[in-house]
Amino acid sequence: MKSNSNSKAPIGVFDSGVGGLTVAREIMRQLPHENIVYFGDTARVPYGSKSRNSIIRFSGQIIRFLETKSVKAIVIACNTASALALEAVKEETAVPVIGVIVPGARAAVQATENGIIGVAGTEATIRSETYTKVIKEMNPEAVVIGKPCPLFVPLVEEGFAKHKITKEVIDIYLSEMRRTEIDTMILGCTHYPLLRSRIMAYFGEKVHIVNPAYETAMDLKKILNERGIANESGEAASYEFYVSDAAEKFTRLANTILSYDLAATKLVNIEEY
Amino acid sequence: MKSNSNSKAPIGVFDSGVGGLTVAREIMRQLPHENIVYFGDTARVPYGSKSRNSIIRFSGQIIRFLETKSVKAIVIACNTASALALEAVKEETAVPVIGVIVPGARAAVQATENGIIGVAGTEATIRSETYTKVIKEMNPEAVVIGKPCPLFVPLVEEGFAKHKITKEVIDIYLSEMRRTEIDTMILGCTHYPLLRSRIMAYFGEKVHIVNPAYETAMDLKKILNERGIANESGEAASYEFYVSDAAEKFTRLANTILSYDLAATKLVNIEEY
C-alpha cells in the first residue's frame, strides 16, 4: 500500500462493465496525455441490484488488481460503487480515489436555479441516498427526488437504446418526476448517458440534464495538478482494457462507445485479488 | 469426491438466482419427502450474457459448496449452466448431476407432431445450440428454431411480468417465430415459466408450451429410484436456501414463487469454494 508519484503512471478506471467507458471517454478528451488502465467487472455485472457488502468486496478486489498496474490515481466510474463503496475502499489504498457522485452532485447544485434536483439511478444507488446526502451537504435547502430505473441498463446492453420501447420505459419510470418542479436531473448511472438524447427529449428544454462524467474528469485533473503528478511528458497516451469475462463482447461494445478503436481486451480472474 | 448413498441426504438444486425456484417448486410437488438445499448465485446473476468459462467456474464452485452439505444428487436448475457447464462439472463430483435441457428436449420431442420446435432462451443458451444438438440426437428429423430473449429475465426480476410492455417485448422477440410452423415451444430459461400465460396467449392454442421443470423432476425421481436413494422415510421434507448476495431480496421474491413460505436465506461467499 504505497503511493505512486510517478507522473507517467496510469490512471485506474473501473466500472461493473462497459458503462464506465462514458467516463473514460471524458478523461481521454480532457486529459489526452494520461495513460489509462480500465477494468470492467463483466463477470459480475450488474452491480445496481446487489448488496453493499458485495459491492465493497468487488471494489476492493478491483483496487488490488489496479495496484498491480502501479496506478497513480483511481476513478470509480460507476455510480453504484461510488455510492456504496468509495468510503470503505479509500482506506485500503494510498493512491487518491475519486467517485462520480461528488462531481455529479456539484454540477447539479451549480446548475439548479430552484434547488429541486432529480436523480435517476440503479436500485442500489437510489436506496443508498448518497446523492441526497452529498447534495444536501453542498446546499442544505436543496430538494432531491430520486428514482430507480432498473431496466435502463439491460435496455442499453441489449441494444434497445434507440427502440420505441425505451421511450415507453422512460415514461414508466420518469413520468412522476416530470410532473415535479425539478429544473435539473442527474444521470446517476454510467449507462444512462447512452440514453441522454431520449431523456432530454422527454423532459424538454426546461430541465438541465447532468452527466457526472464531465465534472469527474475535471476533478481528476485538479487532483493530479495539486499533487504534482499530472503527466506532462507530452507523449501520446496508452490505454489498456481488462475485464473479468467475455473480453470479445466488451471490445465490440467498447468500440461503439469510444472514438478510439481498441484492439484487444485482456481477461483477469478478479476473484483471485 | 465420494458418492452419498444416504437416502435422507438432500438434493442440491442451483441456479443463477431465483429462476431455479420454478424447478425446486416442481421437485417439492412431485417428490414431497425429498430434502432440498437450494443455492442461488445472486452475486453473479445473470448467467445468460456471460462466457462458457465463467459459467463452468461458477458451477464448479457451487457444486463444491453443495458437496459440503452432503447432497446425494444435484439438479442444475438453470438452462444456461445446463447448456454450458453440465458436461464439464459432471466429472468433478461423484453424485449424479442432471440439468434441465435433456428433460425439456425430451418433452418437446414427445409433444411435437410436425417436428418443428421453437426454443426461447438466454443469449448463451441459444448460442451454444445445446437444445438443437440434444433434440436432434432424439429425433434427427426435427427442426429447431432458437431465439435469444435477453430482456425477459430483467422484466421478470423487475416486476414487469404483468405489464403491457412485456407483451410488446414478447412480440419483438417472438413475432418471427410465430410466423414459422412450430407446434411446440420450449421455455428454455427458468425465469420464463413466470411469463408462461403471456407467451401462451401470444402463440395461441396451436402451439404446445413446454416447461422443462416438470420433466426434470420426473427424471430426478427416476434416478433416485434406480440408485435406491429415494427418501422413503415418510418424514416431512426440510428445505434450506443459500445465496451469494442480497439474502433478504431473495427471500421476498422466493415467497412469491413458492407455495411454501421460507423463513430465511443464508449468505455464502461462493468465491471461496
HADDOCK unambig.tbl for C-alpha pairs under 7 A between the chains (distance, minus, plus):
assign (segid A and resid 43 and name CA) (segid B and resid 44 and name CA) 6.82 0.50 0.50
assign (segid A and resid 43 and name CA) (segid B and resid 50 and name CA) 6.66 0.50 0.50
assign (segid A and resid 44 and name CA) (segid B and resid 43 and name CA) 6.83 0.50 0.50
assign (segid A and resid 44 and name CA) (segid B and resid 44 and name CA) 4.53 0.50 0.50
assign (segid A and resid 50 and name CA) (segid B and resid 43 and name CA) 6.65 0.50 0.50
assign (segid A and resid 50 and name CA) (segid B and resid 245 and name CA) 6.72 0.50 0.50
assign (segid A and resid 50 and name CA) (segid B and resid 246 and name CA) 6.26 0.50 0.50
assign (segid A and resid 51 and name CA) (segid B and resid 245 and name CA) 6.44 0.50 0.50
assign (segid A and resid 51 and name CA) (segid B and resid 246 and name CA) 5.41 0.50 0.50
assign (segid A and resid 54 and name CA) (segid B and resid 245 and name CA) 6.75 0.50 0.50
assign (segid A and resid 151 and name CA) (segid B and resid 154 and name CA) 6.76 0.50 0.50
assign (segid A and resid 154 and name CA) (segid B and resid 151 and name CA) 6.79 0.50 0.50
assign (segid A and resid 245 and name CA) (segid B and resid 50 and name CA) 6.73 0.50 0.50
assign (segid A and resid 245 and name CA) (segid B and resid 51 and name CA) 6.46 0.50 0.50
assign (segid A and resid 245 and name CA) (segid B and resid 54 and name CA) 6.76 0.50 0.50
assign (segid A and resid 246 and name CA) (segid B and resid 50 and name CA) 6.28 0.50 0.50
assign (segid A and resid 246 and name CA) (segid B and resid 51 and name CA) 5.44 0.50 0.50
assign (segid A and resid 271 and name CA) (segid B and resid 271 and name CA) 6.60 0.50 0.50
